Amino acid sequence: MTDAIKNFWHKIKNWLQSLSFRTGVIVLACCIPFYILSFAQMLLPISATAKGVLWAVLFGLAKTCQYGGLTILGVEGYKRIKNKFKRKKGEQL
């Protein structure tokens, strides 16, 4: 059973890494609204239990988008984004 689970996650990881850089950036950017919503829902006039469930779901979606986007981008994609922001900061100075 353990080998089947490891094989399943390995296939998912390989599929995510085969997606394009642009897809990775989009998926990674999707985590921002989920993070905002996971904390903003605390202002709703609903029960504490419902708030807890909403927080867990929205925060879980944010983490899923974050880790999925990073998996799609990989190390080289992360370096590419990091260099893009460094150049923009340098150009403004």
N, C-alpha and C positions, 0 to 999 in steps of 0.2 A: 504494500500500500504506500509506503514512504517513497519508493522509487517512482511510482505513478504520479504522486504529487510533485516531486522534484522535476520530473519530466514535463509536467503540465506548466509549471512556473517558468521553466527554461524556454519552452515554446512561446509563451506570452512575452517574455523578455526579448527574445529574438525578433518576434513580430513587431514589438514597439520600437526596437532599434532600427528596423528596416524602414520606418516611416521617415518622411522628409524633415528637414530643419524647420521649415515654415510650420508644419504641423506641430512640432515640438514647442515652438514659441507660442502658438495659439493655445495649446493645452496648458502650458505653464502659466499663461496669462489668465486662464479661466480660474485659477486658484484665488485670485485677488477678490472677485465678487463673493466667492464662497466664504472667504475669511471675514469679509465685511459683514455679510449676512449672518454668519454664525454668532457674532457679538451684537449686532444691531437688533436681532430678534429678542434680546433681553428687555427691550423697551416695550414690547407688546403686552397688552393687558390680558395675559393668559396664565394658567397655573404654572407652578414651578416645575411640575413633572413634564408638562408639554414643552416648557423652555429647555429643560434638560435634554429631552428627546430631539428637539430641533437643533440644539447646539451640537449634539453628537453626530447627527446626520450631516449637517452643513459643514462642520469642522472635518468630518471624515471625507466628504467630497473635496474639500480644499486640499487635504493631504494627498488624496488619490490623484488629483490633477497635478499637484506639485511633483510627486514622485514619478508619475507617468510622464510628465513633460521632461523631467530630468533624464529619465531612461531613454526617451526618444532622442533627446539632444546628445546625450553621451558626453564624454569628456571634451571632445573637440568642439562640439556645439556650444558647450558652456564657455570654453575659452574664447570662441568667436563672439559671443554676446558680451563677455567681459571686456574684450578689446574694443568693441564698438562703443561701449559706455566710456571707456578711458579716453578714446579719441575725442568724443564730444566734450568731455570736461576740459581737455587740453586745448581745444579750439576756442573755448569761451574765454580762456585766460589770456 
